[in-house]
Amino acid sequence: MGVISVNVGKSVEAEWAGKLGRTAIDKRAVTHRVAVLANGLAGDERADQKHHGSPDQAVYSYARADYDWWEGELGRELRNGQFGENLTTSGLDVTGAVIGERWRVGSALLEVSGPRIPCVVFRNWMDEPGWLKRFTAAGRPGAYLRVVSLGELGVGDEVEVVSRPEIGVTVGDWFRARHGDEEALRRILAVPGHDAEWDRMAERLFRGQRS
């Protein structure tokens, strides 16, 4: 399992890019090796620093297998980088990755921090009917990663899972629970030491069912 495309983008003006009017979602493949900095890949810009400038969102990864599935759903080709990811991977279950697991990619060490939550800019960029609902229902969100150790990476590098919490929350469960999936939420609640926000979410969900 490894990296089949490394993608970076420049911030450009776009009328459809929400209130900010700028976006860097259009990521394009590069063939040279890329430095991994504390805030992401060298040469990759983020227009919306408020919502996409967190260290927990330094690098975004998406699986080629999920693209292939979407091609069947949408009836059109989807190139690597189409969803705005930095790393397009092959042979890696990104949705099944556990929050906190660490990947060695090239000489950099990355840590899975959470799923991608689709936004208005993503919807407008894809220009597909009901895109946000369709993307959410599919449950193939891709994973954000934080940078643990600086380094460099490139196309063809292996993605080595060097550590994984024995009991944890997967990217898929996090994403589905965030959107009201009761079964996924119960799995998260069974994880020792889970964030208290999940308890608050469960209380709101289950109280609504009782009323």
C-alpha positions as CSV (number, residue, x, y, z in Angstrom):
1,M,0.0,0.0,0.0
2,G,1.3,3.4,-0.9
3,V,1.1,6.8,-2.4
4,I,0.1,6.9,-6.1
5,S,-0.3,10.7,-6.3
6,V,1.0,13.7,-4.4
7,N,-1.2,16.8,-5.0
8,V,-0.8,20.5,-4.1
9,G,-2.8,23.6,-5.0
10,K,-2.6,27.3,-5.1
11,S,-5.1,29.7,-3.7
12,V,-7.1,31.3,-6.5
13,E,-10.1,33.6,-6.7
14,A,-13.5,31.9,-7.5
15,E,-17.0,33.4,-7.3
16,W,-18.4,30.1,-6.2
17,A,-16.0,29.7,-3.3
18,G,-18.3,30.8,-0.5
19,K,-18.0,34.1,1.4
20,L,-14.2,34.1,1.1
21,G,-14.2,34.0,-2.7
22,R,-10.9,32.1,-2.8
23,T,-10.1,28.4,-2.7
24,A,-7.2,26.0,-3.1
25,I,-9.3,22.9,-3.5
26,D,-8.0,22.3,-7.0
27,K,-5.0,20.1,-6.2
28,R,-2.7,18.9,-9.0
29,A,-0.3,16.1,-9.1
30,V,3.4,16.8,-8.8
31,T,6.2,14.4,-9.7
32,H,9.0,15.7,-7.5
33,R,9.5,14.8,-3.9
34,V,7.8,17.2,-1.5
35,A,8.9,18.5,1.9
36,V,6.5,17.8,4.7
37,L,6.3,20.9,7.0
38,A,4.5,21.4,10.3
39,N,1.5,22.8,8.5
40,G,1.4,20.5,5.5
41,L,3.1,19.9,2.2
42,A,5.5,22.5,0.8
43,G,3.8,24.4,-2.1
44,D,0.3,23.6,-0.9
45,E,-1.8,26.6,0.0
46,R,-5.0,27.0,2.0
47,A,-7.3,29.9,1.2
48,D,-9.6,29.5,4.2
49,Q,-7.2,29.5,7.1
50,K,-10.0,29.8,9.6
51,H,-11.6,26.5,8.7
52,H,-8.7,24.6,7.1
53,G,-5.7,26.0,8.9
54,S,-5.6,23.7,11.9
55,P,-2.5,21.5,12.5
56,D,-5.0,18.6,12.7
57,Q,-5.7,19.2,9.0
58,A,-2.2,19.5,7.7
59,V,-2.5,16.7,5.2
60,Y,-5.6,15.2,3.6
61,S,-5.6,11.6,2.2
62,Y,-8.1,9.9,0.0
63,A,-8.2,6.4,-1.3
64,R,-8.1,5.6,-5.1
65,A,-10.5,2.7,-4.4
66,D,-13.1,5.2,-3.1
67,Y,-12.6,7.3,-6.3
68,D,-13.2,4.2,-8.4
69,W,-16.5,3.7,-6.5
70,W,-17.5,7.3,-7.0
71,E,-16.8,7.0,-10.7
72,G,-19.5,4.3,-10.9
73,E,-21.9,6.4,-8.9
74,L,-21.3,9.7,-10.9
75,G,-20.7,8.2,-14.3
76,R,-17.6,10.3,-14.9
77,E,-13.9,10.0,-14.5
78,L,-12.3,11.5,-11.3
79,R,-8.6,12.3,-11.4
80,N,-6.3,12.0,-8.4
81,G,-6.6,15.3,-6.4
82,Q,-10.2,15.9,-7.5
83,F,-11.5,16.0,-4.0
84,G,-8.7,18.3,-2.8
85,E,-6.5,15.6,-1.2
86,N,-2.8,15.9,-0.9
87,L,-2.1,12.1,-0.9
88,T,-4.0,9.7,-3.1
89,T,-3.4,6.2,-1.8
90,S,-3.8,2.6,-3.0
91,G,-4.2,-0.5,-0.9
92,L,-5.0,1.4,2.3
93,D,-8.3,1.3,4.1
94,V,-8.5,5.1,4.9
95,T,-12.1,4.9,6.2
96,G,-11.0,2.1,8.5
97,A,-8.0,4.0,9.9
98,V,-8.1,4.6,13.6
99,I,-7.9,8.1,15.0
100,G,-4.4,8.4,16.4
101,E,-2.7,5.7,14.3
102,R,0.6,6.8,12.7
103,W,1.8,6.5,9.2
104,R,5.4,6.6,8.0
105,V,5.3,8.1,4.5
106,G,8.8,8.7,3.1
107,S,10.8,10.2,5.9
108,A,7.8,11.9,7.5
109,L,5.6,10.7,10.3
110,L,1.9,11.5,10.1
111,E,-1.0,10.8,12.5
112,V,-4.6,10.3,11.6
113,S,-6.7,13.1,13.2
114,G,-10.2,12.8,11.8
115,P,-12.4,12.6,8.7
116,R,-13.1,15.3,6.2
117,I,-16.4,17.2,6.7
118,P,-17.8,18.3,3.4
119,C,-18.4,22.1,2.9
120,V,-20.1,24.4,0.5
121,V,-16.9,25.0,-1.4
122,F,-16.6,21.3,-2.0
123,R,-20.2,21.1,-3.1
124,N,-19.8,24.0,-5.6
125,W,-16.5,22.6,-6.8
126,M,-18.0,19.2,-7.6
127,D,-21.1,20.6,-9.2
128,E,-23.2,17.5,-8.6
129,P,-26.8,17.5,-7.6
130,G,-27.3,17.0,-3.8
131,W,-23.5,16.5,-3.4
132,L,-23.2,17.1,0.3
133,K,-25.9,14.6,1.2
134,R,-24.5,12.1,-1.3
135,F,-21.0,12.4,0.0
136,T,-22.2,12.1,3.6
137,A,-24.4,9.1,2.9
138,A,-21.6,7.3,1.2
139,G,-19.4,7.4,4.3
140,R,-16.1,7.6,2.3
141,P,-14.7,10.9,3.7
142,G,-11.0,10.4,3.5
143,A,-8.7,11.2,6.5
144,Y,-7.0,14.3,7.8
145,L,-3.5,13.9,9.3
146,R,-1.3,16.0,11.5
147,V,2.4,16.1,11.1
148,V,4.3,14.4,13.9
149,S,7.8,14.4,12.3
150,L,9.0,16.5,9.4
151,G,10.5,14.9,6.3
152,E,9.7,14.5,2.7
153,L,7.6,12.2,0.5
154,G,6.8,11.4,-3.0
155,V,4.9,9.2,-5.5
156,G,5.6,5.5,-4.9
157,D,6.4,5.8,-1.2
158,E,5.0,3.1,1.0
159,V,2.5,4.0,3.6
160,E,3.6,2.1,6.7
161,V,1.2,2.0,9.6
162,V,3.8,2.1,12.4
163,S,1.3,2.2,15.4
164,R,-2.4,2.0,16.0
165,P,-4.4,2.3,19.2
166,E,-5.6,-1.1,20.3
167,I,-9.1,0.2,21.0
168,G,-10.1,3.3,19.2
169,V,-12.4,5.2,16.9
170,T,-12.2,4.7,13.2
171,V,-12.4,7.6,10.7
172,G,-15.6,6.0,9.3
173,D,-17.3,5.8,12.8
174,W,-16.3,9.3,13.6
175,F,-17.8,10.6,10.4
176,R,-21.0,8.6,10.6
177,A,-21.6,9.4,14.3
178,R,-21.0,13.1,13.6
179,H,-23.9,12.8,11.2
180,G,-26.3,11.1,13.6
181,D,-25.6,7.4,13.0
182,E,-26.7,5.8,16.3
183,E,-24.8,2.5,15.8
184,A,-21.5,4.3,15.1
185,L,-22.1,6.5,18.1
186,R,-22.6,3.5,20.4
187,R,-19.3,2.0,19.1
188,I,-17.5,5.2,20.0
189,L,-19.2,5.3,23.5
190,A,-17.8,1.8,24.1
191,V,-14.2,3.1,23.6
192,P,-12.5,3.8,27.0
193,G,-11.4,7.4,27.4
194,H,-13.5,8.7,24.5
195,D,-14.0,12.5,24.2
196,A,-16.8,13.8,26.4
197,E,-18.3,15.6,23.4
198,W,-19.6,12.2,22.2
199,D,-21.5,11.7,25.5
200,R,-23.1,15.1,25.0
201,M,-24.0,14.2,21.4
202,A,-25.5,10.9,22.6
203,E,-27.5,12.6,25.2
204,R,-29.0,15.0,22.6
205,L,-29.7,12.1,20.2
206,F,-31.2,9.7,22.7
207,R,-33.2,12.4,24.4
208,G,-34.7,13.3,21.1
209,Q,-35.8,9.7,20.6
210,R,-37.4,9.6,24.0
211,S,-39.4,12.8,23.6
